[in-house]
Amino acid sequence: MTTQPNNPLHGITLKAQVEGLVERYGWEKLGQRIAIKCFIDKPSISSSLTFLRKTPWARTKVERLYLQTRSPKKNK
């Protein structure tokens, strides 16, 4: 197995990312932030994972939002 010390998502599953975002925002606000059908129309963890695993552009959006929610806030 290859180590990835500089990858901030290393060891964090897609399921954990989606669950964390749903816990933080709820489905409605998550669907507003990332406008994809699996977050808007009858959302579930299972259907979202299925879609995100097949759709690289959507997965990238989820990963970016997840990283933004986990990074420390900077004073503006």
C-alpha positions as CSV (number, residue, x, y, z in Angstrom):
1,M,0.0,0.0,0.0
2,T,1.3,3.4,-0.9
3,T,1.4,6.1,1.8
4,Q,0.1,9.6,0.9
5,P,1.3,11.9,3.6
6,N,0.5,15.1,1.6
7,N,-3.0,14.0,0.6
8,P,-5.5,15.6,3.1
9,L,-8.2,13.0,2.2
10,H,-5.9,10.0,2.8
11,G,-7.8,7.6,5.0
12,I,-11.1,9.4,4.8
13,T,-13.7,7.4,2.9
14,L,-16.2,9.0,0.6
15,K,-18.9,7.7,2.9
16,A,-17.4,9.5,5.8
17,Q,-17.1,12.7,3.7
18,V,-20.8,12.6,2.7
19,E,-22.0,11.7,6.2
20,G,-19.9,14.6,7.6
21,L,-21.4,17.1,5.1
22,V,-24.9,15.9,5.7
23,E,-24.4,16.2,9.5
24,R,-23.1,19.7,9.1
25,Y,-25.4,21.1,6.4
26,G,-28.4,18.7,6.2
27,W,-29.6,17.5,2.8
28,E,-31.4,20.7,1.8
29,K,-28.4,23.0,2.3
30,L,-26.0,20.5,0.9
31,G,-28.1,20.4,-2.3
32,Q,-28.0,24.2,-2.4
33,R,-24.2,24.2,-2.1
34,I,-23.6,21.3,-4.5
35,A,-26.5,21.2,-7.0
36,I,-26.7,17.5,-7.9
37,K,-29.8,15.5,-8.1
38,C,-28.7,12.9,-5.5
39,F,-28.6,15.6,-2.9
40,I,-31.9,17.2,-3.9
41,D,-34.4,14.5,-5.0
42,K,-35.0,11.8,-2.4
43,P,-31.4,12.0,-1.0
44,S,-29.8,9.1,0.8
45,I,-26.2,8.1,1.6
46,S,-26.5,5.0,-0.5
47,S,-27.7,6.7,-3.7
48,S,-25.2,9.6,-3.3
49,L,-22.3,7.2,-2.9
50,T,-23.4,5.3,-6.0
51,F,-23.6,8.5,-8.1
52,L,-20.4,10.0,-6.7
53,R,-18.3,6.9,-7.4
54,K,-19.4,7.0,-11.0
55,T,-19.1,10.7,-11.5
56,P,-15.6,12.2,-11.0
57,W,-16.6,15.9,-11.4
58,A,-19.3,15.6,-8.6
59,R,-16.9,13.7,-6.3
60,T,-14.4,16.4,-6.7
61,K,-17.0,19.0,-5.6
62,V,-17.8,16.9,-2.6
63,E,-14.1,16.5,-1.7
64,R,-13.5,20.3,-2.0
65,L,-16.4,21.2,0.2
66,Y,-15.4,18.6,2.7
67,L,-11.9,20.0,2.9
68,Q,-13.2,23.5,3.2
69,T,-15.4,22.5,6.2
70,R,-12.4,20.9,7.9
71,S,-9.8,23.6,7.3
72,P,-9.3,26.3,10.0
73,K,-11.1,29.5,9.3
74,K,-8.9,32.5,8.4
75,N,-9.7,36.0,9.6
76,K,-10.5,38.3,6.8
